[in-house]
């Protein structure tokens, strides 16, 4: 069973360009320390069944999924997004 992990911040190649990839996701561990994974590490962990990621949008928990671009590149997005990872883009920058 994958460990459910809340994503609380992101890093992108170009922060406000919706066509650029998310480089990394991050958040806080239960002990208050920070964690951070590259997008590739997160995708691999999801595919291996190690982690299940989510974000809070308002009062809702929204899961992340692996999507594939028209060029065949895998990327992370929230289930509720149509094409662009808008819910992820609204997260603050990871330190």
Secondary structure in CASP SS format (residue, H / E / C, confidence):
PFRMAT SS
TARGET T0000
AUTHOR 0000-0000-0000
METHOD secondary structure of the structure
MODEL  1
X C 1.00
X C 1.00
X E 1.00
X E 1.00
X E 1.00
X E 1.00
X C 1.00
X C 1.00
X E 1.00
X E 1.00
X E 1.00
X E 1.00
X C 1.00
X C 1.00
X C 1.00
X C 1.00
X C 1.00
X C 1.00
X C 1.00
X C 1.00
X C 1.00
X E 1.00
X E 1.00
X E 1.00
X E 1.00
X E 1.00
X E 1.00
X E 1.00
X C 1.00
X C 1.00
X C 1.00
X C 1.00
X C 1.00
X E 1.00
X E 1.00
X E 1.00
X E 1.00
X E 1.00
X H 1.00
X H 1.00
X H 1.00
X H 1.00
X H 1.00
X H 1.00
X H 1.00
X H 1.00
X H 1.00
X C 1.00
X C 1.00
X C 1.00
X E 1.00
X E 1.00
X E 1.00
X E 1.00
X E 1.00
X E 1.00
X E 1.00
X C 1.00
X C 1.00
X E 1.00
X E 1.00
X E 1.00
X E 1.00
X E 1.00
X E 1.00
X E 1.00
X E 1.00
X E 1.00
X C 1.00
X C 1.00
X C 1.00
X C 1.00
X C 1.00
X E 1.00
X E 1.00
X E 1.00
X E 1.00
X E 1.00
X C 1.00
X C 1.00
X C 1.00
X C 1.00
X C 1.00
X C 1.00
X C 1.00
X H 1.00
X H 1.00
X H 1.00
X H 1.00
X C 1.00
X C 1.00
X E 1.00
X E 1.00
X C 1.00
X C 1.00
END
